[in-house]
Amino acid sequence: MLIPYLLVGAALFTLGMIGFVTRRNLIIMFLCTELMFQGIVVNLVAFGRYPLSGTPTLDGQVFGLFLLAVAASEAALALALVVLLYRYRGTLDAGVWKLLRDE
């Protein structure tokens, strides 16, 4: 029963990728990257629970926990950056930050 977990993980990753590409708000883009991370974690845990070799291992769970730790540190840095950018320009539109290169 590996296929349903992989489909859920792929759906989460796809929704996150579509949201990241189509949205302009920095907070929404940040949340979409977190959604992509969660899709990857679901797939890692599913592969750990239902391995191709036959016996379940903890490898998928260990990689999933490592990825969650990376996502948590990325979330802290991204949120601090978003707050700093909002204080600097007063907007969270990603298009405004393209003008920063010209200044």
N, C-alpha and C positions, 0 to 999 in steps of 0.2 A: 504493500500500500504506500509506496513512495511517491507515486505520481500526483496524488492530491496535494501533498505538501509542496512539491516542486511547482505545481501550478499556482498555489497561493503565494509562494515566494516570488515567482516570476510576475504575478499580477501586482504585488506590492512594488517590486522594482520598476515595472513598466509605468505604473501610476506616478511614482516619484519622478521618473525621468521625464514623463510628459509634463508634469507640473513644473519641473525645474526649467524646461525649455520654453514653456509658454508664458510663465508668469514673470512680472517685472518687479514685484515687491520683494525686498531682500529677506524679510522674515518668512514669506511663503517659500522662497527658494531654499532657505535654510531648512525648513520643515520637510521639503521634498527630498533633500539629501538624507535626512534622518529616515525617511520612509524607504529610501533605497537601501540604506544600511540594514533596516529591519528585514527587508526582503532577502538580503544576503544571509542574515543570521538564520532565518527560517530554513533556507536551503542547506546551510552548514549543519544545523542540528538534525535535519531530516537525513542527510547523508551519513551522519554519525549513528543515527538510530537504525537505519536500513542500509548498511554498507553493501557494496557489490561483492565483497569477499564472503559474506555469509554470517559472520559473528559480529554483533554490535560492539562498538568501541566508544571511548569517550573523546575521540579526536574532534569530532564535530562540535561537541559542547565546549571543549577547550578553546577552539578557534572562535566559536561564537562569543564566549566570554571575553576573549581578547578584543574582538571587534566591538563589543559593547563598551569596553574601557576606552578604546580609541574614539568611538562615537561620543562618549561623554566628555572627553577632553576637547574634542572638536566642537561640541556644543557650547562649552564654556567660552572658548576663544571666539567662536563665531558670534555669540550673543554679545560679548564685550565689544567686538568690532562693529556690530550693527548699532549698538547704543552710541559708540563714538562717532560713527558716520552720521547718525541722525542728529547728534548735537552739532556737528560741523555744518551740515547743509539744511537740516530741517525737513528732509524727505527721505523716504526709503525706496524711491524709484531707482531701479538699476540703470536706467537710461541717463540719469543725471550724472552718474559716476563715470560715464564715458568721457564727459567733458573735462574731467580731472586731468587727463593726459595733456590737454591743450594749455592748461594754466601754468 
